[in-house]
Amino acid sequence: MKKRIFAICLMAVMLISFSACDSGGNEPDIVLLWFTTLGFEVELPIFWHGRHSAVVIDNFEPEMQMVAVYHPRSAEFGGVLFRAGRALGEHFTYDDPPFPAGGIMILAQTGGYTYFINFPSDVQHSPGTASGAEFLEMIGYNEPGHWDFLRDSFRFLN
């Protein structure tokens, strides 16, 4: 009986040890960002791992919910990379967006809602600093097509 208990304990310690091992500190294969309050998820570029944060914005009208995704090291300057949102209604267009400030990318219009991404209309980083350079890399230096990964990886949560 003691041998059996010892063997079970030894196996448990080995399993815990192996599960606690990190394979060399590698970053994950993908970085998923779940917007549970909005009902969808998107994949972010790998280099965003550990370099972003999100906060629910709750000072909007009841027919719109938004989450701001920001760069914490640039928070002093706003640091907003983009805002994800869900607005009541499917009538919105690029020229008549649900959130008027900044750029807009409509991800989907279904089930009585418009799902969208909104981009800041102002500078959100400290120019000439390491954190500012990281922020600019994350937003793709505003190159056309940089944000397509948000549209391409958009999925509703089940």
Stockholm file with secondary structure:
# STOCKHOLM 1.0

chainA/1-158         MKKRIFAICLMAVMLISFSACDSGGNEPDIVLLWFTTLGFEVELPIFWHGRHSAVVIDNFEPEMQMVAVYHPRSAEFGGVLFRAGRALGEHFTYDDPPFPAGGIMILAQTGGYTYFINFPSDVQHSPGTASGAEFLEMIGYNEPGHWDFLRDSFRFLN
#=GR chainA/1-158 SS CHHHHHHHHHHHHHHHHHHHCCSTTCCCSCEEEEETTTTEEEEECGGGTTSCEEEEECCSCTTEEEEEEECGGGGGGCCEEEEEEEEECSCCCSSSCSSCSSCEEEEEEETTEEEEEECCSSCCSCTTSHHHHHHHHHTGGGCTTTTHHHHHHCEECC
#=GC SS_cons         CHHHHHHHHHHHHHHHHHHHCCSTTCCCSCEEEEETTTTEEEEECGGGTTSCEEEEECCSCTTEEEEEEECGGGGGGCCEEEEEEEEECSCCCSSSCSSCSSCEEEEEEETTEEEEEECCSSCCSCTTSHHHHHHHHHTGGGCTTTTHHHHHHCEECC
//
